[in-house]
Amino acid sequence: MPAPEVHLLFHQPIADHSFSADRSQLAVARENRVQLYARSGSGFTLQDELIGHDKTVTSVDIAPISGKIVTCSQDRNALVWEPSPTGWKPTLVLLRINRAATHVRWSPDESKFAVGSGARVIAVCYFEEENDWWVSKHLKKPLRSTVLSLSWHPNSVLLASGSADAHARVFSSFIKGVDKRPEPTAWGERLPFNTVCGEFTNSSGGWVHSVAFSPSGDALAYAAHDSSVTVVYPSAPEQPPHAIITVTTQILPFVSLIWTREDQIVAAGHDCHPIVFEGDMSGWRQSYSVDDPNKAQKDTSQESSALNMFRQMDLKGRSTTTDDTSLKTIHQNTISTIRPYEGGPGNVKKFSTSGVDGRVVIFSVAK
């Protein structure tokens, strides 16, 4: 397996990151702005800054086809950035929320995007040609707390959310005049706006940090604050699911997860390294760790002499020369976001991670 590609961009947290479709451009959310980096040889160089939000930018997403960038912030607004001859042109989207916007993602067909918020609503935004502006409709019931993550179904109509009320839900975001009537799925057939197609709870009452539809859209995975990953296989509308499989782990909670294949999930979070889960409807298991800290080679080549030992005790108050302030993983703090990097849905060959340590790392998926 090729060595991971590590990019230390700065020494500040990265709330979210997104690559363009050709992977030549990288957008990262840094404080109250978004920085755009261009691929330069084996690294990235700062190319531009998108400055338009008053408060911390919480999420960013680059549309793979059109190249438009959508950002959302704690200032309760979303901005759609379009390239123009004079630079990136922002368009304000009125979300009509009274709490921070937390998460934003384009739909696969790029006709809409969804914004989660602390106002217990999801704003589904679409462009009105007649008035030349972006408008939003709200998914409200039965949300009872902050929406932490969103994931679109491949049909661009169904939308999954994970929230701090310990629930993962699947909604219909069908908007007349924007969406074509979707093909029937296991989640439902007739799908008016705000139809709840599925509602699943975390048994421990933990926040649901991340949700993701499988590449086919026929399964939903979510990660909760009790360090578990749950996979749901729906059967038919208004019927119990075929299976709900929960994998509990003994590591720190996961914050983000993605599907790399229909039978493989990668999750990461407070343990600072990605974990791979594999399985199907008959069962799931924790398979292996990427960048496993237990396999990191311990540097035992430097033996401390008596003189060196006393020098360390005098200077640093300890008797060893080994640096115990750094982790044995590439990321030195929580991983906040995982994104597919190379390969299409169902065949992701590489994935990227970003975290509180200011690093963006590109890992390969083991065959």
PAMAR-103526 format. One record per residue: chain; residue number from 1; x, y, z of N, C-alpha, C in turn; residue in one letter. Coordinates in steps of 0.05 Angstrom, whole numbers, plus 5000, padded with zeros to 4 digits. Layout:
N
A;NUM;X;Y;Z;X;Y;Z;X;Y;Z;a;
...
***
This chain:
367
A;1;5017;4976;5000;5000;5000;5000;5018;5025;5000;m;
A;2;5013;5044;4981;5029;5068;4980;5029;5084;5006;p;
A;3;5051;5098;5011;5052;5115;5035;5032;5138;5033;a;
A;4;5021;5146;5056;5002;5168;5056;5016;5194;5047;p;
A;5;5000;5211;5035;5009;5237;5026;5001;5258;5047;e;
A;6;5021;5270;5060;5015;5288;5083;5020;5317;5075;v;
A;7;5001;5334;5081;5004;5363;5076;4996;5378;5101;h;
A;8;5016;5390;5114;5012;5407;5137;5008;5436;5126;l;
A;9;4982;5445;5126;4976;5471;5113;4982;5494;5133;l;
A;10;4974;5490;5158;4979;5511;5178;4974;5498;5206;f;
A;11;4979;5513;5227;4976;5503;5254;4950;5513;5266;h;
A;12;4928;5509;5252;4902;5516;5262;4882;5495;5254;q;
A;13;4859;5492;5268;4840;5471;5260;4828;5475;5232;p;
A;14;4823;5453;5219;4809;5453;5193;4781;5442;5199;i;
A;15;4761;5458;5196;4733;5449;5202;4723;5430;5180;a;
A;16;4731;5435;5155;4722;5418;5133;4740;5423;5109;d;
A;17;4741;5404;5091;4756;5408;5066;4742;5395;5043;h;
A;18;4749;5403;5019;4736;5392;4995;4755;5395;4971;s;
A;19;4758;5374;4955;4774;5375;4931;4756;5379;4907;f;
A;20;4767;5392;4886;4753;5394;4861;4753;5366;4847;s;
A;21;4737;5363;4826;4734;5337;4813;4761;5327;4802;a;
A;22;4777;5345;4791;4803;5337;4779;4825;5337;4800;d;
A;23;4818;5343;4825;4837;5342;4848;4860;5362;4846;r;
A;24;4855;5383;4829;4876;5403;4826;4872;5426;4846;s;
A;25;4849;5428;4858;4843;5449;4876;4832;5438;4902;q;
A;26;4841;5451;4924;4832;5442;4951;4821;5467;4966;l;
A;27;4797;5464;4977;4785;5485;4993;4785;5476;5022;a;
A;28;4794;5492;5040;4794;5486;5069;4781;5509;5084;v;
A;29;4765;5501;5104;4752;5521;5121;4771;5528;5144;a;
A;30;4780;5553;5145;4798;5562;5166;4787;5587;5179;r;
A;31;4780;5585;5204;4768;5608;5218;4744;5619;5203;e;
A;32;4744;5645;5197;4720;5657;5184;4724;5660;5154;n;
A;33;4742;5644;5142;4747;5646;5113;4752;5618;5102;r;
A;34;4752;5616;5076;4758;5591;5062;4783;5596;5045;v;
A;35;4803;5579;5048;4828;5582;5033;4828;5562;5010;q;
A;36;4835;5572;4986;4837;5555;4963;4866;5549;4957;l;
A;37;4873;5524;4955;4901;5515;4949;4901;5502;4922;y;
A;38;4922;5507;4907;4926;5494;4880;4948;5473;4883;a;
A;39;4944;5451;4869;4965;5430;4868;4990;5441;4855;r;
A;40;5012;5438;4869;5038;5447;4858;5059;5426;4863;s;
A;41;5064;5410;4842;5082;5387;4846;5070;5367;4865;g;
A;42;5085;5361;4886;5075;5342;4906;5061;5355;4929;s;
A;43;5058;5382;4928;5046;5396;4950;5024;5414;4941;g;
A;44;5016;5432;4958;4995;5452;4952;5005;5480;4959;f;
A;45;4998;5499;4942;5005;5527;4948;4979;5544;4950;t;
A;46;4979;5563;4968;4956;5580;4972;4951;5597;4947;l;
A;47;4927;5595;4937;4920;5609;4912;4901;5633;4916;q;
A;48;4882;5629;4934;4861;5650;4937;4848;5646;4965;d;
A;49;4834;5667;4974;4818;5665;4998;4790;5675;4993;e;
A;50;4771;5661;5003;4743;5669;5000;4735;5681;5027;l;
A;51;4732;5708;5027;4725;5722;5051;4698;5735;5048;i;
A;52;4679;5726;5065;4652;5737;5063;4635;5731;5087;g;
A;53;4645;5713;5104;4630;5706;5129;4641;5722;5152;h;
A;54;4623;5728;5171;4631;5743;5195;4642;5726;5217;d;
A;55;4632;5701;5218;4640;5683;5239;4652;5657;5228;k;
A;56;4659;5638;5245;4673;5614;5237;4659;5599;5215;t;
A;57;4673;5592;5194;4662;5576;5172;4662;5547;5181;v;
A;58;4639;5534;5181;4636;5507;5192;4638;5485;5171;t;
A;59;4632;5492;5145;4632;5471;5125;4636;5484;5097;s;
A;60;4647;5468;5079;4652;5477;5051;4649;5453;5033;v;
A;61;4639;5458;5009;4635;5436;4989;4638;5447;4961;d;
A;62;4655;5433;4945;4658;5441;4917;4641;5422;4900;i;
A;63;4624;5434;4882;4608;5418;4864;4626;5406;4843;a;
A;64;4625;5379;4839;4644;5367;4821;4641;5374;4791;p;
A;65;4616;5380;4783;4612;5386;4754;4615;5415;4748;i;
A;66;4600;5432;4763;4601;5461;4757;4625;5475;4769;s;
A;67;4636;5464;4790;4659;5477;4804;4650;5499;4823;g;
A;68;4624;5503;4827;4615;5523;4846;4622;5513;4875;k;
A;69;4627;5533;4892;4634;5527;4920;4612;5538;4938;i;
A;70;4602;5521;4956;4583;5530;4976;4596;5529;5003;v;
A;71;4591;5550;5019;4602;5551;5046;4580;5558;5066;t;
A;72;4582;5550;5091;4563;5558;5111;4579;5564;5137;c;
A;73;4566;5580;5154;4581;5591;5176;4564;5594;5201;s;
A;74;4577;5600;5224;4563;5606;5248;4549;5632;5247;q;
A;75;4553;5648;5226;4538;5673;5222;4510;5669;5211;d;
A;76;4502;5643;5208;4475;5635;5201;4470;5639;5171;r;
A;77;4490;5642;5155;4487;5646;5127;4502;5625;5111;n;
A;78;4494;5622;5086;4508;5606;5066;4515;5624;5043;a;
A;79;4538;5618;5030;4547;5633;5006;4553;5613;4984;l;
A;80;4544;5620;4960;4551;5604;4936;4571;5621;4920;v;
A;81;4595;5609;4916;4616;5624;4903;4619;5613;4874;w;
A;82;4619;5631;4855;4622;5624;4826;4646;5638;4815;e;
A;83;4661;5624;4798;4685;5637;4786;4676;5658;4765;p;
A;84;4690;5680;4765;4685;5702;4746;4711;5713;4737;s;
A;85;4712;5730;4716;4737;5741;4707;4752;5757;4728;p;
A;86;4737;5768;4747;4750;5784;4768;4755;5769;4794;t;
A;87;4750;5743;4793;4754;5726;4817;4729;5712;4825;g;
A;88;4728;5703;4849;4705;5687;4859;4683;5707;4868;w;
A;89;4659;5703;4856;4636;5721;4862;4617;5706;4882;k;
A;90;4612;5718;4905;4594;5705;4925;4565;5714;4921;p;
A;91;4547;5695;4926;4518;5701;4926;4507;5692;4953;t;
A;92;4495;5711;4967;4484;5705;4993;4459;5688;4991;l;
A;93;4457;5667;5008;4433;5650;5009;4420;5655;5036;v;
A;94;4395;5665;5035;4381;5669;5061;4370;5643;5071;l;
A;95;4382;5633;5092;4373;5607;5103;4349;5609;5122;l;
A;96;4344;5633;5132;4322;5638;5150;4324;5620;5176;r;
A;97;4348;5620;5187;4352;5605;5212;4363;5625;5233;i;
A;98;4358;5618;5259;4367;5636;5280;4389;5623;5297;n;
A;99;4402;5603;5287;4425;5590;5300;4446;5585;5279;r;
A;100;4469;5576;5287;4492;5572;5269;4485;5550;5248;a;
A;101;4495;5554;5224;4495;5533;5203;4519;5515;5209;a;
A;102;4514;5489;5207;4535;5470;5216;4547;5452;5194;t;
A;103;4532;5447;5173;4541;5428;5153;4528;5433;5127;h;
A;104;4542;5432;5104;4530;5437;5078;4541;5417;5058;v;
A;105;4524;5408;5040;4531;5389;5019;4514;5393;4994;r;
A;106;4527;5394;4970;4513;5394;4945;4499;5367;4940;w;
A;107;4476;5368;4927;4463;5343;4918;4479;5332;4894;s;
A;108;4478;5306;4889;4493;5295;4867;4488;5308;4840;p;
A;109;4463;5317;4834;4458;5329;4808;4463;5360;4809;d;
A;110;4471;5370;4832;4479;5398;4836;4456;5418;4832;e;
A;111;4431;5408;4833;4408;5427;4830;4401;5439;4857;s;
A;112;4411;5427;4879;4404;5437;4906;4428;5433;4924;k;
A;113;4427;5445;4947;4445;5438;4969;4430;5439;4995;f;
A;114;4439;5425;5015;4426;5424;5041;4445;5435;5062;a;
A;115;4433;5449;5081;4449;5461;5103;4436;5453;5129;v;
A;116;4452;5439;5146;4443;5433;5173;4448;5456;5192;g;
A;117;4434;5457;5214;4437;5480;5232;4431;5473;5261;s;
A;118;4438;5492;5278;4431;5489;5306;4403;5498;5313;g;
A;119;4388;5506;5292;4361;5515;5296;4340;5493;5293;a;
A;120;4350;5468;5293;4333;5444;5291;4318;5443;5264;r;
A;121;4331;5454;5244;4320;5453;5216;4342;5447;5197;v;
A;122;4334;5435;5174;4352;5432;5151;4342;5450;5129;i;
A;123;4358;5468;5119;4350;5485;5097;4358;5472;5070;a;
A;124;4338;5466;5054;4344;5455;5027;4342;5478;5008;v;
A;125;4364;5484;4994;4366;5509;4978;4367;5502;4949;c;
A;126;4353;5518;4933;4353;5514;4904;4351;5541;4890;y;
A;127;4358;5542;4865;4360;5568;4850;4334;5573;4835;f;
A;128;4323;5597;4839;4300;5605;4824;4308;5622;4800;e;
A;129;4304;5612;4776;4313;5626;4753;4297;5652;4749;e;
A;130;4271;5652;4756;4255;5676;4751;4265;5700;4767;e;
A;131;4272;5695;4792;4280;5717;4809;4310;5720;4812;n;
A;132;4325;5701;4799;4354;5701;4799;4365;5702;4828;d;
A;133;4355;5683;4845;4366;5681;4872;4362;5653;4882;w;
A;134;4377;5647;4904;4374;5622;4918;4354;5624;4940;w;
A;135;4335;5605;4941;4315;5605;4962;4317;5578;4977;v;
A;136;4305;5577;5001;4308;5554;5018;4280;5545;5028;s;
A;137;4277;5519;5030;4254;5507;5044;4265;5491;5068;k;
A;138;4249;5490;5089;4258;5478;5114;4246;5450;5119;h;
A;139;4265;5432;5125;4257;5406;5137;4258;5410;5167;l;
A;140;4235;5407;5180;4234;5412;5209;4227;5388;5226;k;
A;141;4204;5377;5223;4195;5355;5240;4208;5329;5230;k;
A;142;4216;5312;5248;4215;5313;5277;4242;5320;5290;p;
A;143;4258;5337;5277;4284;5345;5288;4281;5358;5316;l;
A;144;4297;5350;5335;4294;5361;5362;4321;5372;5373;r;
A;145;4341;5373;5356;4367;5384;5365;4384;5391;5341;s;
A;146;4408;5400;5346;4427;5409;5325;4432;5387;5305;t;
A;147;4431;5394;5279;4438;5376;5258;4468;5377;5254;v;
A;148;4481;5354;5257;4511;5353;5256;4522;5344;5229;l;
A;149;4506;5329;5214;4517;5319;5188;4494;5313;5169;s;
A;150;4501;5313;5143;4481;5308;5122;4494;5290;5101;l;
A;151;4477;5274;5087;4487;5258;5065;4464;5254;5045;s;
A;152;4471;5258;5019;4451;5256;4998;4450;5228;4987;w;
A;153;4426;5219;4981;4422;5194;4966;4430;5199;4937;h;
A;154;4438;5178;4922;4446;5182;4894;4424;5194;4877;p;
A;155;4398;5192;4885;4376;5203;4868;4371;5232;4873;n;
A;156;4387;5245;4891;4386;5274;4896;4359;5283;4909;s;
A;157;4343;5264;4917;4318;5271;4930;4318;5264;4960;v;
A;158;4327;5240;4966;4329;5231;4994;4353;5244;5007;l;
A;159;4350;5252;5032;4371;5265;5047;4372;5253;5076;l;
A;160;4396;5244;5084;4400;5233;5110;4412;5254;5128;a;
A;161;4404;5254;5154;4415;5273;5173;4422;5258;5199;s;
A;162;4443;5268;5212;4450;5258;5238;4450;5282;5257;g;
A;163;4438;5278;5281;4435;5302;5298;4441;5295;5327;s;
A;164;4442;5316;5343;4449;5313;5371;4427;5302;5389;a;
A;165;4404;5296;5377;4382;5283;5392;4384;5253;5390;d;
A;166;4408;5243;5382;4414;5214;5381;4399;5200;5359;a;
A;167;4391;5214;5338;4376;5202;5316;4390;5206;5289;h;
A;168;4388;5185;5272;4394;5188;5244;4367;5186;5229;a;
A;169;4363;5204;5211;4337;5204;5197;4341;5206;5167;r;
A;170;4321;5196;5152;4321;5199;5123;4296;5214;5115;v;
A;171;4300;5237;5101;4278;5255;5093;4276;5254;5063;f;
A;172;4252;5262;5053;4249;5269;5025;4252;5299;5022;s;
A;173;4269;5307;5003;4273;5336;4998;4262;5343;4970;s;
A;174;4242;5328;4961;4231;5332;4934;4219;5360;4932;f;
A;175;4228;5375;4911;4217;5401;4906;4206;5402;4878;i;
A;176;4180;5408;4877;4166;5408;4851;4178;5430;4833;k;
A;177;4182;5423;4808;4194;5441;4789;4224;5441;4788;g;
A;178;4236;5428;4808;4266;5426;4809;4274;5397;4804;v;
A;179;4260;5379;4819;4267;5350;4818;4248;5335;4799;d;
A;180;4259;5315;4785;4243;5296;4771;4234;5275;4790;k;
A;181;4211;5263;4784;4201;5243;4803;4220;5219;4804;r;
A;182;4230;5213;4828;4250;5192;4830;4239;5164;4826;p;
A;183;4256;5146;4819;4249;5117;4817;4243;5107;4845;e;
A;184;4224;5088;4848;4218;5077;4874;4243;5063;4886;p;
A;185;4247;5066;4912;4269;5054;4926;4258;5040;4951;t;
A;186;4276;5026;4965;4268;5013;4990;4260;5034;5011;a;
A;187;4268;5059;5007;4262;5080;5026;4234;5091;5022;w;
A;188;4223;5088;4997;4196;5099;4992;4191;5103;4963;g;
A;189;4165;5108;4956;4157;5112;4928;4146;5140;4925;e;
A;190;4123;5147;4937;4113;5174;4937;4127;5190;4958;r;
A;191;4140;5211;4950;4158;5225;4968;4153;5255;4969;l;
A;192;4131;5265;4979;4128;5294;4982;4148;5305;5002;p;
A;193;4153;5331;5000;4173;5345;5016;4168;5340;5046;f;
A;194;4190;5335;5061;4190;5330;5090;4178;5303;5098;n;
A;195;4174;5285;5079;4166;5257;5087;4190;5244;5101;t;
A;196;4184;5233;5125;4205;5219;5140;4205;5189;5131;v;
A;197;4226;5182;5116;4227;5155;5105;4241;5135;5123;c;
A;198;4254;5145;5144;4268;5127;5163;4277;5143;5187;g;
A;199;4275;5131;5210;4284;5144;5235;4297;5123;5253;e;
A;200;4322;5127;5259;4337;5107;5274;4352;5120;5297;f;
A;201;4352;5107;5320;4364;5119;5344;4389;5105;5352;t;
A;202;4406;5120;5367;4429;5107;5379;4421;5098;5407;n;
A;203;4426;5072;5412;4416;5060;5437;4427;5073;5462;s;
A;204;4451;5085;5460;4464;5097;5483;4456;5126;5486;s;
A;205;4440;5136;5468;4433;5165;5469;4455;5184;5461;g;
A;206;4475;5174;5446;4497;5190;5438;4491;5206;5413;g;
A;207;4504;5229;5410;4501;5246;5386;4509;5229;5362;w;
A;208;4493;5233;5340;4500;5220;5315;4518;5240;5299;v;
A;209;4544;5235;5298;4563;5254;5287;4563;5254;5256;h;
A;210;4558;5231;5244;4562;5229;5215;4542;5208;5204;s;
A;211;4532;5214;5180;4515;5195;5166;4525;5193;5137;v;
A;212;4519;5170;5125;4528;5167;5097;4511;5145;5084;a;
A;213;4500;5151;5060;4487;5130;5044;4508;5113;5030;f;
A;214;4502;5088;5027;4520;5070;5011;4520;5079;4982;s;
A;215;4539;5069;4966;4540;5078;4938;4515;5072;4922;p;
A;216;4501;5050;4929;4476;5044;4915;4452;5059;4927;s;
A;217;4456;5070;4951;4434;5083;4965;4415;5064;4980;g;
A;218;4422;5038;4980;4405;5018;4992;4412;5012;5021;d;
A;219;4431;5027;5032;4438;5023;5060;4447;5051;5071;a;
A;220;4445;5053;5098;4453;5078;5111;4471;5071;5134;l;
A;221;4493;5085;5136;4512;5081;5159;4513;5107;5175;a;
A;222;4515;5104;5201;4519;5128;5218;4537;5121;5242;y;
A;223;4552;5142;5250;4571;5139;5272;4561;5157;5295;a;
A;224;4562;5146;5320;4551;5160;5343;4573;5164;5364;a;
A;225;4566;5179;5384;4586;5187;5404;4593;5164;5424;h;
A;226;4579;5142;5422;4586;5119;5439;4607;5101;5425;d;
A;227;4621;5112;5405;4642;5098;5390;4632;5074;5374;s;
A;228;4607;5076;5365;4595;5055;5349;4590;5064;5320;s;
A;229;4589;5045;5302;4580;5049;5275;4557;5031;5270;v;
A;230;4535;5042;5260;4511;5026;5255;4504;5027;5225;t;
A;231;4496;5004;5214;4489;5002;5185;4460;4993;5184;v;
A;232;4443;5007;5169;4414;5001;5167;4408;4992;5138;v;
A;233;4395;4970;5135;4385;4960;5109;4355;4961;5108;y;
A;234;4343;4981;5094;4314;4983;5094;4302;4960;5077;p;
A;235;4276;4954;5083;4263;4932;5068;4243;4944;5048;s;
A;236;4224;4959;5058;4203;4971;5042;4191;4995;5057;a;
A;237;4177;5013;5043;4165;5035;5057;4147;5027;5080;p;
A;238;4150;5040;5103;4134;5035;5127;4136;5006;5137;e;
A;239;4158;4993;5131;4163;4966;5141;4188;4966;5157;q;
A;240;4191;4947;5176;4216;4946;5192;4239;4940;5173;p;
A;241;4263;4950;5179;4286;4945;5162;4294;4915;5161;p;
A;242;4307;4907;5139;4317;4880;5137;4337;4874;5160;h;
A;243;4354;4894;5165;4374;4890;5186;4384;4917;5196;a;
A;244;4389;4918;5222;4403;4941;5234;4427;4929;5249;i;
A;245;4451;4935;5240;4475;4922;5251;4492;4944;5264;i;
A;246;4498;4941;5289;4514;4960;5304;4541;4947;5312;t;
A;247;4563;4960;5305;4589;4951;5313;4600;4969;5334;v;
A;248;4604;4959;5358;4615;4975;5380;4645;4971;5381;t;
A;249;4659;4993;5388;4688;4992;5388;4698;5002;5415;t;
A;250;4723;4997;5420;4736;5005;5446;4754;5029;5442;q;
A;251;4749;5045;5421;4766;5068;5416;4749;5093;5419;i;
A;252;4761;5116;5416;4747;5142;5419;4727;5146;5397;l;
A;253;4707;5163;5401;4685;5166;5382;4694;5174;5354;p;
A;254;4678;5166;5334;4682;5174;5306;4667;5199;5301;f;
A;255;4678;5216;5284;4666;5242;5277;4657;5242;5248;v;
A;256;4669;5226;5231;4663;5226;5202;4666;5198;5191;s;
A;257;4650;5191;5171;4653;5165;5158;4644;5167;5129;l;
A;258;4655;5149;5112;4648;5147;5084;4647;5117;5076;i;
A;259;4632;5111;5054;4633;5085;5042;4654;5085;5020;w;
A;260;4672;5066;5020;4691;5064;4998;4681;5043;4978;t;
A;261;4667;5023;4988;4654;5003;4971;4627;4996;4984;r;
A;262;4611;4980;4970;4585;4972;4982;4589;4955;5007;e;
A;263;4613;4943;5010;4618;4926;5033;4641;4936;5051;d;
A;264;4647;4963;5048;4669;4974;5064;4664;5003;5072;q;
A;265;4669;5009;5097;4665;5036;5108;4691;5044;5122;i;
A;266;4699;5069;5119;4722;5081;5133;4711;5103;5151;v;
A;267;4719;5101;5177;4710;5121;5197;4734;5131;5212;a;
A;268;4732;5156;5221;4754;5168;5237;4743;5189;5255;a;
A;269;4759;5197;5275;4750;5217;5294;4771;5223;5315;g;
A;270;4763;5220;5340;4780;5229;5362;4804;5211;5367;h;
A;271;4805;5188;5354;4828;5171;5357;4851;5177;5337;d;
A;272;4845;5197;5320;4866;5208;5302;4876;5190;5280;c;
A;273;4863;5167;5276;4871;5150;5253;4846;5136;5243;h;
A;274;4844;5131;5216;4821;5118;5205;4819;5088;5211;p;
A;275;4794;5079;5215;4788;5051;5220;4770;5041;5197;i;
A;276;4776;5017;5187;4761;5005;5165;4742;4984;5176;v;
A;277;4717;4985;5168;4697;4966;5174;4688;4951;5149;f;
A;278;4684;4925;5151;4675;4910;5127;4652;4891;5135;e;
A;279;4635;4886;5115;4612;4868;5120;4590;4872;5100;g;
A;280;4568;4860;5106;4544;4861;5089;4519;4858;5107;d;
A;281;4497;4851;5095;4472;4849;5110;4473;4828;5132;m;
A;282;4491;4808;5129;4492;4787;5149;4509;4795;5173;s;
A;283;4525;4816;5171;4541;4825;5194;4563;4843;5185;g;
A;284;4572;4860;5204;4594;4878;5200;4615;4875;5222;w;
A;285;4640;4881;5216;4661;4878;5236;4682;4900;5232;r;
A;286;4696;4906;5254;4719;4924;5252;4742;4909;5240;q;
A;287;4751;4917;5216;4770;4901;5201;4799;4907;5208;s;
A;288;4808;4932;5203;4835;4939;5209;4838;4970;5211;y;
A;289;4861;4979;5221;4866;5007;5224;4885;5017;5202;s;
A;290;4879;5040;5191;4897;5054;5173;4915;5072;5190;v;
A;291;4941;5072;5185;4959;5088;5201;4957;5079;5230;d;
A;292;4959;5053;5235;4955;5041;5261;4978;5050;5280;d;
A;293;4971;5063;5302;4993;5072;5320;5007;5049;5334;p;
A;294;4994;5026;5337;5007;5003;5350;5029;4991;5333;n;
A;295;5028;4997;5307;5048;4986;5289;5071;5006;5284;k;
A;296;5067;5030;5294;5088;5050;5290;5114;5041;5303;a;
A;297;5135;5044;5289;5161;5035;5299;5170;5054;5322;q;
A;298;5177;5042;5343;5187;5057;5366;5218;5061;5362;k;
A;299;5225;5085;5364;5254;5092;5360;5269;5085;5386;d;
A;300;5283;5063;5385;5298;5054;5408;5328;5057;5403;t;
A;301;5335;5071;5382;5364;5072;5374;5380;5091;5393;s;
A;302;5366;5110;5405;5381;5129;5422;5379;5121;5451;q;
A;303;5400;5110;5461;5402;5103;5489;5412;5126;5505;e;
A;304;5398;5133;5526;5406;5156;5542;5429;5148;5560;s;
A;305;5450;5164;5558;5472;5160;5577;5465;5173;5604;s;
A;306;5480;5167;5624;5474;5178;5651;5475;5209;5650;a;
A;307;5496;5219;5635;5498;5248;5633;5474;5261;5619;l;
A;308;5466;5248;5597;5443;5257;5582;5418;5256;5598;n;
A;309;5415;5235;5614;5391;5231;5631;5389;5254;5650;m;
A;310;5411;5261;5664;5410;5283;5683;5405;5310;5670;f;
A;311;5416;5313;5645;5412;5338;5630;5382;5341;5624;r;
A;312;5369;5319;5615;5340;5320;5609;5324;5326;5634;q;
A;313;5332;5315;5657;5318;5320;5682;5320;5349;5690;m;
A;314;5343;5361;5684;5348;5389;5691;5332;5408;5673;d;
A;315;5332;5401;5646;5320;5419;5626;5289;5415;5625;l;
A;316;5280;5390;5625;5252;5385;5619;5238;5370;5642;k;
A;317;5252;5364;5663;5239;5351;5685;5232;5322;5681;g;
A;318;5246;5309;5661;5241;5281;5657;5268;5268;5650;r;
A;319;5269;5241;5652;5294;5228;5650;5299;5215;5623;s;
A;320;5280;5216;5605;5283;5204;5579;5285;5225;5557;t;
A;321;5297;5218;5535;5300;5236;5512;5277;5232;5492;t;
A;322;5261;5211;5495;5239;5207;5476;5218;5228;5479;t;
A;323;5207;5237;5456;5187;5258;5456;5160;5246;5460;d;
A;324;5149;5249;5484;5122;5238;5489;5100;5258;5485;d;
A;325;5106;5280;5471;5085;5300;5465;5073;5296;5438;t;
A;326;5083;5278;5422;5072;5273;5395;5060;5245;5394;s;
A;327;5038;5242;5379;5025;5216;5375;5040;5200;5355;l;
A;328;5035;5174;5355;5048;5156;5336;5031;5154;5310;k;
A;329;5012;5172;5307;4996;5173;5283;5004;5198;5267;t;
A;330;4996;5198;5241;5003;5221;5224;4987;5246;5234;i;
A;331;4961;5243;5238;4946;5265;5250;4953;5267;5279;h;
A;332;4958;5291;5288;4965;5296;5316;4941;5306;5333;q;
A;333;4918;5306;5321;4894;5313;5335;4870;5302;5321;n;
A;334;4846;5307;5331;4821;5296;5320;4819;5299;5290;t;
A;335;4810;5278;5276;4803;5279;5248;4774;5289;5246;i;
A;336;4770;5311;5233;4743;5323;5232;4727;5315;5207;s;
A;337;4741;5309;5185;4727;5303;5160;4742;5282;5144;t;
A;338;4726;5263;5133;4737;5244;5113;4722;5248;5087;i;
A;339;4737;5248;5065;4725;5252;5038;4736;5232;5018;r;
A;340;4720;5222;5000;4731;5206;4978;4750;5224;4961;p;
A;341;4773;5213;4953;4792;5228;4938;4796;5218;4910;y;
A;342;4799;5192;4907;4803;5181;4880;4786;5156;4876;e;
A;343;4773;5155;4853;4755;5132;4847;4726;5141;4850;g;
A;344;4708;5127;4836;4680;5135;4836;4665;5121;4858;g;
A;345;4639;5127;4861;4623;5115;4881;4623;5084;4879;p;
A;346;4629;5072;4901;4631;5042;4902;4658;5031;4895;g;
A;347;4676;5050;4887;4704;5040;4880;4724;5062;4888;n;
A;348;4722;5071;4913;4741;5092;4923;4768;5079;4928;v;
A;349;4788;5089;4914;4815;5079;4917;4832;5094;4937;k;
A;350;4826;5120;4940;4840;5137;4959;4820;5155;4973;k;
A;351;4825;5162;4998;4808;5181;5012;4825;5201;5027;f;
A;352;4814;5225;5031;4829;5246;5045;4816;5252;5072;s;
A;353;4833;5261;5090;4824;5268;5117;4835;5296;5124;t;
A;354;4820;5310;5141;4831;5335;5152;4823;5336;5181;s;
A;355;4839;5352;5196;4834;5352;5225;4841;5377;5239;g;
A;356;4840;5375;5265;4845;5398;5283;4874;5406;5283;v;
A;357;4892;5388;5273;4920;5394;5272;4929;5410;5247;d;
A;358;4910;5417;5230;4917;5432;5206;4928;5416;5183;g;
A;359;4926;5389;5185;4937;5372;5164;4914;5362;5146;r;
A;360;4921;5358;5120;4905;5343;5101;4921;5320;5092;v;
A;361;4911;5296;5096;4926;5271;5090;4910;5255;5070;v;
A;362;4924;5244;5050;4911;5227;5030;4921;5198;5035;i;
A;363;4902;5180;5041;4908;5152;5046;4898;5135;5023;f;
A;364;4911;5112;5019;4902;5092;5000;4886;5072;5014;s;
A;365;4866;5060;5000;4849;5039;5011;4862;5012;5004;v;
A;366;4866;4995;5023;4878;4969;5018;4859;4953;5001;a;
A;367;4870;4937;4984;4853;4920;4966;4840;4898;4983;k;
***
